[in-house]
Amino acid sequence: MLTILLLVKDYDCFYASVFENQNPKLKTVPLGVKQKGILATCNYVARRRGVDKLIQISAAKKICPELVLVDGEDLTPFRDMSKNLFAVLQSYSWNRKVERLGFDEVFMGKMPLRDRPVSLRVLTPLGADVTDIVDYNLFCLNRATLSSSFFHLARNDPEKGFTCDLTRFAGCVEGATPESVNMDVPLCVRLLLASHLAYYLRMKLETEFGFTSTCGISTNKLLSKLVGNKNKPRNQTTLLALDDETVATFIDGHVIRRIPGIGSKISRTLEAKLRPDNEPLGEHTMESRVTAGEVRTHPDISPGSLEVLLAGPGAEKGIGEKVWGFLHGVDASDVKNASDVPSQISIEDTYRSLDTLGRITEELHKLSMSLIRRMRVDLVVDDDSPHREATQRWLARPKTLRLSIGVRPPADSDSYMSRTSKSAALPSFVFSLQDEMDQLADRLVGETVLPLLRRFQSGKEHKWDLSLLNICVTNMVQVGSDDRGGSGRDIAVMFKTQDEVLKPYRADPLLGKKNTNDKGPVAEMDFGDGDNFQEIEWDTSWEGQGEGERCPLCGYYIPLFAIEAHLRYHELGDQ
């Protein structure tokens, strides 16, 4: 199977790049984005001066006194820019196979039944499916003019595209030298085409939006993640994974903790197995002393032994075989379809210590306000139906609200912050678009969030000392265009549209005579024994659903908006 896929991640210091875009003068100074006393990220000017992300602000200022700090507490500008960039890259998708992970990581691709999986990873914040584009250009390839080839970006517009030199790969290459383009190997040609498409998209985002990016091209998600980190920033790398030996050689040199899918717990277990005399690794470190090659070639390691070693409470079924695949560079995970609706919306903040119910309630109100605002931004759209006045509707309604709290361990403890959650049904009043968000937040906290919080209490004398609060809505259910909580299409609009389209061609539904109120041609229709009909005033509005008439043929009471369809049912039955 073949996948041509873009993964967009780490738009070369994405948070910092957003601020640099707003103020280009910041591009030449050491810039840091702070969140709660921590340096969330910094630009490459700061990194060249020894500053690293995820360190205390005080430590960063000691390393670089001239460090310029900007507040990154409000995620709105990052979220908005992420959506804009995603929309640009998504516009290049021909089949909407797009999977977005966070603000700055996106997979794009599908799985045609030929060759082996191929993925293309762009380390930026967004992307689009490119499988069909690459396949189409493989079909159109003219080998007589490779150095001045034309890459088509549309099937129906031969002038939409760009020129490129297909005698070489765009960017860096792993697994072979750039000169080793074998045009007789379809997989190699697809990777070649993907590298030039990646370069085109990277340059488009850089010139039009000012965001530099890094890209990886390989044969699955796992390999593309790894190879994308080889040449950063503002670069791209293609892994020519044309055979198992090349893949094994590439994977073997990576420490296991750096392999996607192998977390800290699995890493510590494997370290203890292969290096039992070494001091255990920290719980959340990204460091490791064991490479994938050492684990893969160890005589005691096999899919079965890994299953036994890694099995336990909460362990994924088949974890041994899955990790064994990761160690060999195998990742069969597909790319999910793009969706206009997020799977969940989460608002979180951290604190030094929230030790009173009053302070906790105050913070919960702020988080609830942000949550409702985000719900309206992400889940509410303008209703552009021609049969309605200008209004708004919900694309989806989450059914579940989850409250999570974090408690920081004692200073002398090596453990990490403990985090626990409680869930409840999300009340329907939050979907009101007429009420003020502040009022909705007050009611949400009082009626749902605080009762969830009390479920964390261990007794009447319980003492609070929270360092994290998170409110999340999930379990999204897409709804129809009618904002009444139902699902599916708006049947009122459907009937109304049908009525208007057929109006010029409709006979009097009762007598088969020309409707004198209609303009234009009228079709003659035979409803059988027309003498049994009586004239009815037709009302197709949803609001009139409580009124109706008895059918003169069968005697059943039919709502007004459904009478035409009911008579049509009798008409078809008489034929």
Steps between C-alpha positions, in 0.01 A plus 500: 500500500613854433437808707616847409445701810592833652559528873527859616679554829723746684467789265852595602404643843134547415397711800796732453434517126146623562633797697775561243233511232312764694818701560780425247752689718493207743659271239846648564493491881510208746128440561335282762133412554415464869220308666467484879866575573618247240658574165253318275720550195757739352618593154824382344676828578451422869597135453829598339574691820448192715135543597282191486124457527318364807734659754426751773482864389759595763744243361441619144571862597826398665611326182386785276434830686379672181229236445173667392200336665143496371196360680369178346221430751227581248503222240254676270756646254675161471172321446382751239826489306500122515154495342603743227805300403303178515244644259775587251655154503163328510409674176755274328318187615300320235330252736503670844729243659636739761581436864595790724678447832517813711585842362807404303478139386295354218502170311357486150456198274304189410582135432464388135548128446843495343866511596581569866395781732652837428455804714614854470539702814514878502616644830283809493160549656256366240449304179307317228474161333740458210470133400276560199707797388821298497336207321354731237840659437659156474249427223578832324878468536701571185839332537641690200481833688575410863716806567212733408201298614163649584328392823122511457295623795160449334349236274277739309740793463822413312652840579465474878829372641871571511819402320761282671818306429425129534858394436560544873317502831398827661683544831708242684493122453554215746563144393664586167680783327295771326631379163345154541164575341379172353217586262425130452387459861147646546548550874819697443325721245208562735737604776677725249173667402397532864825676585435768237139546608619538861753762394234691305260504797775597744600795283135602454443512875826688550450763231128559556482460878857543624522156668803281441461125532676166497382200302561125503412258221499124557288184490282534811417731787769366733785533251383839379499632858856380555647612169329838530721579800824443310552843347333783690405779466367607158588183316363164393628143484389199297564149632533263205358202685499277193595182687496357852875530541494877446214539749676284763823694465317828544293386801783320680691819574217661698465462874171330579351795689519708183296253296135612464269260680756391759433701815686542825346195667592263217847656477566446871384139474727428205791679668453285810494187284814576299693708758387369842808638679449859386326765706134527391405783266276783614128455447454766233846533347547485124850359550588131467814288504365221280458526123235337285771288341610359836145404591413364157806274477501384862466117516231516769279750319218387273134597450398234750755596765407867460134413552586324827741775607268794426165343589328611817203698629389749237745370238382500140419160355771397254745756639794263447440464129436873465828599671682233300368671187616842620850360556499389136360829366153356441196723556174396336288780645286675240421868469162610629257699291487871544217624715345840546432409862770447768484176697509701822552852633719538806595800715779463756710710731768435761555669837746515786229402746122530512422428863153648557165417342445870428816527289426173325147615415635828361742316273234251392282792392785638284560160343128450438479838329791406273343162433165644393676760285704226332189290444334789321807565287563136405150355489267783394464614139280741311187334365504599133173329412305711248179419690606652832582840631866552585572281801752256640496128567709234673709266286528257790409475865729335754316268737758466778681744729820384669670675792864415572709617793873474565678484832870580515706249704715603797824680419712205616310254279619370163148433378317711245178696546208263556196564284147362545171562320125484551232519230133593473242573233536847351180698573305616197472864611861567396387482136286810532628766261270769643633499858818682602806278537566633849155387615545160339840459666355585842225245459735234361736536796221495756295216356761268349866586562491553877303177558771321302768670711338385823530142379877536547461575869617227735290625794360802679846614608645472151769760424550629150844556346454495125763583240292427188140541382367372170146516361431302186193426288507186290282229346405723207175427319448675168159657455283612212460857389191544712614626838268285711733230610401247237736327264495468125366743244247773563183340359316832491762649269499183291124513439506876450779475241322217321178698493665806347694303238189310384261793530507609131423145389239406762134440424233566754574207731131432556326550168776449248424848363732784429587694814390857428728633773810356331687662215659305220426155354295253698512122462175308496498228766250221552427423863243232418146577610535874531138550601583368846747781568426818682701819475771538764716801571858372485733598782855369484643698789650303791333736742162377373567139591239507778220557244380255239219350292344159459595327176182463286622162375604316814364719776829531689582833664806644317706807605470779246868496406477128405175494304659533156733210569206295633292562189796405289508173691139431397578601143783250471287231663227542235739454208 
